[in-house]
Amino acid sequence: MLRFEMWFTNIVALALLAIAVSAATSASTVPPASTKPTATSASTKPTATSASTKPTATSASTKPTATSASTKPTATSASTKPTATSASTKPTATSTSTKPTVSSASTKKVLSNHVTILADNSANLGLTLYQHIAKTKNVENIAISPIVVASSLGLVALGGKASTASQVKTILKAGKVKDEQLHSGLSELLNEVSDPKVRNVTWKISNRLYGPSSVTFVDNFIKNSKKHYNYDHFKISFKDKKSALNSINDWAAKSTDGKLLEVTKEVEKTDGALIVNAMFFKPHWDQQFHHKMVDNRGFMVPNGYTVSVQMMHRTGLYGYFNDATNKLSILSMPLSQKKSSMLFIMPHHVEPLDRLEKMLTMKHLDSWLGKLKETAVAVSLPKVNMEVSHDLQKNLEELGLTEAVDKSKADFSNMSGKKDLYLSSVFHASALEWDTDGNEMDTSIYASEKLRTPKLFYADHPFIFLVKDQKTKTILFMGRMLRPKGEKMRDEL
């Protein structure tokens, strides 16, 4: 073991020196999957396995190999990325590898007090909602945007009367916030976190309210829901159910440039209103992964098999904390412009995530964030390309939205002019991607002594992720990766 550690240390030192002298040359070499050195992670990683021969998922203690993250190539600047646009949505940041100019007005903007309250409370709502979704049967991957869910609740409050509306404030813990402040505040918050002038992520958000063909939406509601929440309004008939479903799915696909192909295969209740959020979210790293530092590895799924994925590798200085007590590691990676960061929470060994999910509260999250320290970390992350859709109607009912979803109690007379409508579905659908894209990496750090003994964060088994905004402290996106796309691999004998 001592001889191996000395070998690894020498290899790392030579690799770092080579990169510092000629990063471009080193970019052409990607270490094979079978040569993963042991890193100084708190969760010990045993010796490598070849990418073609995969360990069984049931062996929590055996880890597949990671690329030697100490051999880092020079990043080539990515070409310009497409700007996120949608006629029916508030387009968000363009995705270019060059940093856009940030206006002084936007950087000095101070959020109003009620916006700060709503930012905090929407984050808490997201954590609670996540736990309810995680308990739902047959749910694998999860992807939700707490701020978009909060905006959908705002729409319910806008169209509702009496307790149908007031229950929204209860869920958002915004009882002292005036109605106009609720709507303007949620609008301001969403605009703030998706401002293309100061951010460099692709985030397309399309919102549509579907009503039965017999219902007419009130003009004032249409105007204000467009103003505050950027909602389209559409009448739909389910007499031809297949045609109606195709209409919803086609709209979602078009509004996300083909990224989200399906919102739902079925609508159980066809006599109520449907809220549909269709999103495409792609973060861009503050420092990109090099496209040549990618290879095929195994991702171990808790129910006993391995999936082939493309794994990205790089070493850098990141916020890192190893929670030995709770047997988990936390990694924080800044996104482009450093306006937000992506947080990964991963158990030391492959296991179902319910143990971690029970700890997923704001108290624990704040504690973990407070313990993050800048650390040299050899990161291996799977490329992700997933589409997830949740009908949140029952989950929101569990959180206290009981009247809006009850046909006999709902009062949406501010929406339709009379008590003839209830909320039958809340479809929250997302296409989520991340890959090597990001700003050109700073190769000067590879001459640093700090990178000689990196910790290892090797995400080859289920993990939780959050995208957290630095200014508002709210959660833009969160979810879990339980089963990535990929072919099932043959287990080792």
Buried (B, 14 or more C-beta within 10 A) or exposed (E): EEEEEEEBBEBBBEBBEBBBEEBEEBBEEBBBBBEBBBBBBBBEBBEBBBBEBBBBBEBBEBBBBBBBBBBBBBBBEBEEBEEBEBEBBBBBBBBBBBEBEBEEEEEEEEBEEBBBBBBBBBBBBBBBBBBBBBEEEEEEBBBBBBBBBBBBBBBBBBBBBEBBBBBBBEBBBBEEBEEEBBBBBBBBBBEBBBBBBBBBBBBBBBBBBBBBEEBEBBEEBBEBBBEBBBBBBBEBEBEEEEEBBEBBBEBBBBBBBEBBEBBBEEBEBBEBBBBBBBBBBBBBBBBBBBBBBBBEBBBBBBEEBBBBBBBBBBBBBBBBBBBEEBBBBBBBBBBBBEBBBBBBBBBBBBBEBEEBBEBBEBEBBEEBBEEBEEBBBBBBBBBBBBBBBBBBBBBBBBBEBBBBBEEEBBBBBBBBBEBBBBBBBBBBBBBBBBBBBBBBBEBEBBEEEEBEBBBBBBBBBBBBBBBBBEBBBBBBBBBBBBBBBBEEBEBBE
